[in-house]
Amino acid sequence: MRKPLVVVGAGIAGLSVALSAAPRPVWLVSRGRPGEASASALAQGGVAAALGEGDDPAQHAQDTLVAGAGHNDEENVHWLVSQAASAIAWLAGQGVCFDRDASGYCLGREGGHGRHRIVHARGDATGAAIVAALAARAETAAHITWFDAHALQGIGLRAGRVAGVRLADAAGETVGLQAADVVLATGGIGALFAATTNPPGADGAGLALALEAGAQARDLEFIQFHPTALAVDVGGPLPLLTEALRGAGAVLRDGDGHALMAGRHPLGDLAPRDVVAREVWRERHAGGSAWLDATALGDRLASDFPTALAIGRAQGIDPRRQWLPVAPAAHFHMGGVSVDALGRSTVPGLHAVGEVACNGVHGANRLASNSLLEGVAFGRRLGAWLASHASAPGATADEWITLGDDAPPCDLRTLRCLLAQSLGPVRDGDGLRRALAEIAATPGLSQAWQGRLATRLLHAALARRDSLGAHWREDTPAGPSIHQRIATPAYGEIP
């Protein structure tokens, strides 16, 4: 009898693992109901794939390495881009209806890309379309048992390897599952920041639990900020204005109406995300303002960007006629649980995939629309591998790893502000040390798992003294960055 596999998380990565693990039985665990509550479902960007005329995987790989400031695992990058076409085909086979015209896929362009290579579904609702299709397949798959509205409470170990998990439902009732293989697909850490585009469940709990279990971490200091979150007080995650708007002709402007990115990077508004986020941050912190001017798109907003149009209207702004106020917001964690190319962590039987994992493919700064591609490609790879490499039956756990105390709500608000100030698009050593000192001096944080995780992030940022990609130290003198050395000559020739 095949031993069940536990997959925690039902975004694009977790669903890809679960579906690809057939015929091995899968226990799929998610905090929300099928197709809900994941960052994947909120993704307005698409899936990057070199499918257009004049494009190829080598160019996609080069753009990925440039955006990642050369900190990427090159072997994983080249494997990822080589899988893009098959990932699109697999998603289409699962029921995802990608936008097409008479010549084929409608390909958009986003920051850091030298070509139009972003495949979309339902305009700027690609993430929702993909997650809905995969969730529908998972709900009817005979090999998948879905524990929806359940949270991961603990990981059981025996002699240092995974032996099971403990779950809790909305009423607090616990469920124990014995399993020798567990996949974490729990997403990122954006909800630990005061301004974020991530849903509340992206709080780093999966990463924190893996670290408590002894898994090694990698690149924790690299946190990407999206430069165009709508700067409004909505009492929760900030609405995201997709980068594809700028790819279609929208322009970032300062308070005087000048093009904000003019002369600041060869790609202007389509510079890699870390560059644009820093410029927007600096403009706002100098007392100015930043705006996204999408008025030139006119009626195209209704057909190609219905989500962006609805977001603006919900705040009393008509993007067809008015500029949208924007600010950087925590968006994606390039770091995470250190895994190999198959998603295996340093704890036997514990695997990770998607944003919670770090295999080095994104380097120091993720290239736009590579995250959905990563979730599908590496998720399918891990699922297929686990289908034929089930670990030996595990014995009963003799040790349970749990997160421990949660931070009180008031202290958690303090932590979010601290991280936004100290671990934002621009950092310095004094700010990092002040944040560490305040966490240590606040019992509600120092004794909570959120405080311990934040401490790991801050120490990683302090340890890296040079500026690299999304980790930008204002207190570190630097000559031309790796990004500049790679990017500037190449992009001067791109049409």
Summary of the structure (lengths in Angstrom):
residues: 495
radius of gyration: 21.5
end to end distance: 56.8
largest distance: 68.2
contacts: 1896
relative contact order: 0.18
helix: 37%
strand: 20%
